[in-house]
């Protein structure tokens, strides 16, 4: 006898102007009720946004909150106590800054590189004079450091001082440089605390940074179990429905270290579909099917061209039932030791205490504004005469942009097939309305 469908909560998708949209309605295929959308417009939009969520009677609000709106959304969530945020505000603590990633790892005793954070410039420079090298210096506060453009390796105090004098990063965020196994790090993506995709990212020739947007390469093979176990540990500590970690393996000790972790990450559409399916299972009290995603599936899917993976949707794995003729295929497979689980409820005490700042006058103006007034830093798009020098990072700041479209545009630009935004009207993957909106963000074109 078929189980009667329970009363379902009303879902709303959380969008913000100028911010990459991770989900859309298609990721929740099969959800029988209308899925609402609510857009936050920055500035003084808090009261209007709260009223819209109430008016639409939304029970669950799904979407990531950017670093620059984190404090504002803490207030919004407090004003909507009966609305479940997915991921929870507490789960998104690590999204806000590199400093928060370190505080999260320290609170939950998660392996991470030795890190020092200085809000006092003189103290930071004194530490850099007397420490060992190489060191990694990162910009901590503000929007996502997509592509590794705010991550730097320094081999001496002179290099560190020159960098900080030029960049004026505050706080000064310094990590020991891990000697990377295979000259790479590992990205692990998880749903319900289960790894669903993992891959190595290798540095390009004569480079140390592993990001693929700066010339690095990828491999889905031979991801060590220790990296998966650390990522699962971090996901459970965050109580996150979906999560990602960047993990380094020390070449000498084989010990894994968390470099980054967050609920905000880039993922192929089929992975977003898996997250949607998992959330449907969660929100329906098990009425909808929990997705079955075999461990190390990425080794097989990774053999497919990335250009195809960006367009593949609704990939489904059935549970395997062994038979006599299937014994051969089972014997070489790696064991699946992780179960997909429902996340625990987040609590205010899950969030680490912030670093106490003795002298706030040392902070940059935008940081002081965000701390004292809890105001958002509205992204200011760079103006371009044409697209010749546009980066993938800059494309991703455009309103309503999604990763697969940004990748396609960047490929066309790099292949010199398009030069101006209007040239995109010759392609069917963007609309006239999108191009018009993007032109406003990029300024007048020549």
C-alpha positions in Angstrom: 0.0 0.0 0.0 1.4 3.4 -1.0 2.3 5.7 1.8 0.1 8.8 2.0 1.9 12.0 1.2 2.5 14.1 4.3 1.7 17.9 4.5 4.7 19.5 2.8 6.3 22.8 3.9 6.2 25.8 1.5 9.7 26.2 -0.1 11.2 29.6 -1.1 14.4 30.0 -3.0 16.6 32.8 -1.7 18.2 35.0 -4.3 20.3 38.2 -4.0 21.0 40.8 -6.7 24.5 40.5 -8.2 25.0 37.0 -6.6 25.5 33.7 -8.3 22.3 31.6 -8.1 23.0 28.1 -7.0 19.5 26.6 -7.2 16.4 27.0 -9.3 13.1 25.2 -9.4 14.3 22.5 -11.8 16.6 21.2 -9.0 13.5 20.1 -7.1 11.9 18.1 -9.9 8.8 16.3 -8.7 8.0 18.7 -5.8 4.3 18.9 -6.2 3.7 22.4 -4.8 4.6 25.9 -6.0 8.1 26.9 -5.1 8.3 30.6 -4.4 11.3 32.9 -5.0 12.4 35.9 -2.8 15.0 38.3 -3.9 17.0 40.5 -1.5 17.9 43.8 -3.1 20.7 45.1 -0.7 20.7 48.5 0.8 17.8 49.0 3.2 15.8 46.0 2.0 15.6 44.0 5.2 12.0 45.0 6.3 10.6 44.5 2.8 12.3 41.1 2.4 11.0 39.9 5.8 7.5 41.0 4.9 7.6 39.2 1.5 8.7 36.0 3.2 5.8 36.3 5.6 3.3 37.3 2.9 4.2 34.3 0.8 3.9 32.1 3.9 7.3 30.4 3.3 8.3 27.7 5.7 11.8 26.9 4.3 14.1 29.3 2.6 16.8 27.7 0.6 20.0 29.5 -0.6 23.5 30.7 0.4 24.1 34.0 1.9 27.2 36.0 0.7 29.8 37.2 3.1 28.8 40.8 2.8 25.2 40.1 3.9 25.9 37.6 6.7 25.3 39.9 9.6 22.1 41.3 8.0 20.7 37.8 7.5 21.4 36.9 11.2 18.8 39.7 11.9 16.5 38.5 9.2 16.5 34.9 10.5 15.9 36.2 14.1 12.8 38.0 12.8 11.6 34.8 11.1 11.9 32.3 13.9 9.4 29.8 12.2 11.3 29.8 8.9 13.9 27.1 8.4 17.0 28.5 6.6 18.8 25.9 4.5 21.7 26.0 5.1 21.2 27.4 8.6 22.8 30.7 9.4 25.1 28.9 11.8 26.1 26.4 9.1 27.1 29.4 6.9 29.4 30.9 9.5 32.5 29.7 7.7 31.3 31.4 4.4 31.9 34.9 5.8 35.6 35.0 6.0 38.9 33.0 6.2 39.1 34.1 9.8 35.7 32.3 10.4 37.1 29.2 8.7 39.9 29.1 11.2 37.7 29.8 14.2 35.4 27.0 13.0 38.2 24.5 12.7 39.6 25.5 16.1 36.3 25.2 17.9 35.7 21.7 16.5 39.3 20.5 16.6 39.5 20.0 12.9 42.9 19.6 11.3 44.0 22.8 9.6 47.4 24.6 8.9 48.8 26.6 11.8 47.2 30.0 11.4 47.8 33.5 12.9 45.4 36.4 12.6 46.4 40.0 13.4 44.2 43.0 13.5 47.2 45.1 14.8 49.5 45.8 11.9 52.7 46.1 14.0 52.0 42.8 15.8 51.5 41.1 12.4 54.7 42.5 10.9 56.6 41.6 14.1 55.4 38.0 13.8 56.4 37.9 10.1 59.9 39.1 10.9 60.5 36.2 13.3 58.6 33.3 11.7 59.8 30.6 9.3 58.9 30.5 5.6 57.2 29.8 3.2 53.9 31.3 4.4 50.4 31.7 2.8 48.8 35.1 3.1 45.1 35.5 2.3 42.6 38.3 2.2 40.2 37.2 5.0 37.2 39.5 5.0 34.7 40.1 2.2 33.2 38.4 -0.8 34.3 34.9 -1.9 37.9 34.7 -3.1 36.8 32.9 -6.2 39.7 31.6 -8.3 42.4 32.1 -5.6 43.1 35.7 -6.7 43.5 36.8 -3.0 45.8 34.0 -1.9 49.5 34.5 -2.0 52.6 32.6 -1.2 55.6 34.4 0.3 59.1 33.1 0.9 60.5 35.9 3.1 59.6 38.7 5.4 60.5 41.2 2.6 58.0 39.6 0.3 55.4 39.5 3.0 55.8 43.2 3.9 55.8 44.3 0.2 52.6 42.3 -0.4 50.8 43.7 2.7 52.0 47.3 2.1 50.5 47.0 -1.4 47.3 45.0 -0.6 46.6 46.5 2.8 44.9 43.3 4.0 43.4 43.7 7.4 43.3 41.4 9.3 46.7 40.0 8.4 45.8 36.3 7.9 48.9 34.1 7.8 49.1 30.3 7.4 52.0 27.8 7.4 52.4 26.6 3.8 51.7 22.8 3.6 54.1 20.9 1.4 51.4 19.7 -1.0 51.3 16.0 -2.0 51.3 15.8 -5.9 51.5 19.6 -6.0 47.8 19.7 -5.5 44.9 19.9 -3.1 41.5 18.1 -3.0 38.0 19.5 -3.3 35.4 17.3 -1.6 31.7 18.0 -2.0 29.2 16.4 0.5 25.4 16.0 0.7 24.0 14.9 4.0 27.6 14.4 5.2 28.3 11.9 2.4 31.1 12.6 -0.2 29.4 12.8 -3.6 32.2 14.3 -5.6 36.0 14.7 -5.0 38.9 15.6 -7.2 42.5 16.7 -7.1 43.4 20.2 -8.3 47.0 20.4 -9.5 49.0 23.6 -10.0 49.9 24.6 -13.5 53.5 24.7 -14.8 55.7 27.0 -12.8 52.8 27.8 -10.5 52.0 26.9 -6.9 48.3 27.8 -6.8 46.0 24.9 -7.7 42.9 26.7 -9.0 41.8 25.6 -12.4 40.9 29.2 -13.4 44.6 30.1 -13.1 45.9 27.2 -15.3 45.7 24.3 -13.0 44.4 20.8 -13.9 42.1 18.2 -12.3 42.0 14.5 -11.7 39.2 12.5 -10.1 41.4 9.5 -9.4 43.0 8.3 -6.2 41.4 10.7 -3.7 42.7 9.3 -0.4 40.2 8.2 2.3 41.8 10.5 4.9 40.6 13.5 2.9 37.1 12.2 2.7 37.0 11.4 6.4 38.2 14.9 7.4 35.6 16.5 5.1 32.9 14.3 6.6 34.0 15.3 10.1 33.8 19.0 9.1 30.4 18.6 7.5 29.0 17.0 10.6 30.5 19.8 12.8 28.9 22.4 10.6 25.5 20.5 10.6 25.3 21.4 6.9 22.9 19.9 4.4 25.5 20.4 1.7 29.1 21.3 2.2 32.5 21.5 0.5 36.1 21.3 1.8 39.4 22.1 0.1 42.0 19.8 1.7 45.8 19.6 1.5 47.7 16.4 2.1 51.2 16.9 3.5 53.7 15.2 1.2 55.9 14.1 4.1 53.4 13.1 6.8 50.4 12.3 4.7 48.3 14.2 7.2 45.2 16.0 5.7 44.5 19.7 6.5 41.4 21.8 5.8 42.4 24.8 3.7 38.8 26.1 3.1 35.3 25.0 3.9 31.9 26.4 3.2 28.3 25.8 2.1 29.0 28.1 -0.9 30.8 26.3 -3.8 30.6 25.8 -7.5 29.0 22.5 -8.6 27.8 20.9 -11.8 24.0 21.0 -12.3 23.6 17.3 -11.7 25.1 17.7 -8.2 22.7 20.6 -7.5 19.9 18.1 -8.6 21.2 15.6 -6.0 21.1 18.3 -3.3 17.6 19.1 -4.3 16.6 15.5 -4.2 18.2 15.1 -0.7 16.3 18.2 0.5 13.0 16.9 -0.8 13.6 13.7 1.1 14.5 15.7 4.3 11.5 18.1 4.0 9.0 15.4 3.2 9.9 13.2 6.2 11.2 10.5 3.9 8.2 10.5 1.5 10.5 11.3 -1.5 13.4 9.0 -2.2 16.8 9.5 -0.6 19.3 9.7 -3.5 21.6 6.7 -3.7 25.1 8.1 -4.7 27.9 5.4 -4.8 31.2 6.4 -3.2 33.9 7.1 -5.8 31.2 7.7 -8.5 33.3 10.6 -9.5 36.1 8.4 -10.9 33.6 7.2 -13.6 31.8 10.4 -14.2 35.1 12.2 -14.4 35.9 10.4 -17.6 33.2 12.5 -19.3 34.1 15.8 -20.9 33.5 18.7 -18.6 31.6 20.5 -21.3 29.1 17.6 -21.2 29.1 17.4 -17.4 28.0 21.0 -17.3 24.8 20.1 -19.3 24.0 16.7 -17.8 21.0 16.6 -15.4 19.2 14.2 -13.2 21.8 11.5 -13.0 20.4 8.6 -11.1 22.0 5.5 -9.5 20.0 2.5 -8.5 21.2 0.4 -5.6 23.1 -2.6 -6.9 21.7 -6.1 -6.1 24.5 -8.7 -6.5 24.0 -11.7 -8.7 26.2 -14.6 -9.8 27.3 -12.7 -13.0 27.9 -9.6 -11.0 30.5 -11.0 -8.6 33.4 -10.0 -10.9 32.4 -6.4 -10.9 32.1 -6.2 -7.1 35.4 -7.6 -6.1 37.6 -4.6 -7.1 35.3 -1.9 -5.8 36.2 0.3 -2.8 33.9 0.0 0.2 31.2 2.6 0.8 31.6 3.4 4.5 29.6 6.7 4.5 25.8 6.9 4.9 23.8 9.9 3.7 22.3 11.4 6.9 19.8 14.0 8.0 21.6 16.9 9.6 21.1 17.9 13.2 19.4 21.2 14.1 21.9 24.1 14.3 22.1 26.0 17.6 23.6 29.4 18.4 26.3 27.8 20.5 27.6 26.0 17.4 29.1 29.3 16.2 32.6 30.2 17.6 33.2 33.4 19.5 34.7 36.1 17.3 38.2 37.4 17.8 38.2 40.4 20.2 39.4 43.5 18.4 41.3 45.9 20.7 41.6 48.8 18.2 38.9 48.9 15.6 40.4 52.1 14.2 43.0 49.8 12.6 40.3 48.1 10.4 39.6 49.1 6.8 36.6 51.4 6.4 34.4 48.7 4.8 35.1 46.3 7.7 34.4 48.9 10.3 31.1 49.7 8.6 30.1 46.0 8.5 31.0 45.5 12.1 29.5 48.7 13.6 26.4 49.1 11.5 26.0 45.6 10.2 25.6 47.1 6.7 26.2 45.2 3.5 29.1 45.9 1.1 27.4 46.2 -2.2 29.5 44.7 -5.0 30.7 47.3 -7.5 31.2 45.8 -11.0 34.3 46.8 -12.9 33.7 48.8 -16.0 34.9 47.3 -19.4 35.1 48.6 -22.9 35.0 45.1 -24.1 35.3 41.5 -22.8 38.9 40.9 -23.9 40.3 41.0 -20.3 37.3 39.8 -18.3 37.9 37.1 -15.8 35.7 34.2 -14.8 35.4 35.8 -11.3 34.1 39.1 -12.8 31.6 37.2 -15.0 30.3 35.5 -11.9 29.4 38.9 -10.3 26.8 39.6 -13.0 23.2 39.5 -11.8 21.6 36.1 -12.3 24.8 34.6 -13.7 25.3 30.9 -13.2 28.6 29.0 -13.4 27.9 27.0 -16.6 26.9 30.2 -18.5 30.0 32.1 -17.2 32.2 29.2 -18.3 30.7 29.3 -21.8 31.1 33.0 -22.1 34.7 32.8 -20.9 35.5 30.1 -23.5 34.0 32.2 -26.3 36.0 35.2 -25.1 39.3 33.2 -24.9 38.6 31.8 -28.4 38.0 35.3 -29.7 34.5 34.4 -30.8 32.9 37.2 -28.9 34.3 40.6 -27.9 31.2 42.6 -26.7 28.2 41.6 -24.7 26.0 42.2 -27.7 27.9 39.5 -29.5 26.3 37.0 -27.1 22.9 37.6 -28.7 24.1 35.3 -31.5 23.9 32.4 -29.1 20.8 30.7 -27.7 22.0 30.2 -24.1 21.5 33.9 -23.1 18.5 36.1 -23.5 18.2 39.7 -24.7 17.0 40.7 -21.3 20.1 39.2 -19.6 22.5 41.0 -22.0 20.7 44.3 -21.3 21.0 43.8 -17.5 24.6 42.7 -17.8 25.5 45.8 -19.8 24.3 48.0 -17.0 26.6 46.2 -14.6 29.6 46.5 -16.9 29.0 50.1 -17.9 28.7 51.5 -21.4 30.5 49.5 -24.1 32.5 51.1 -26.9 
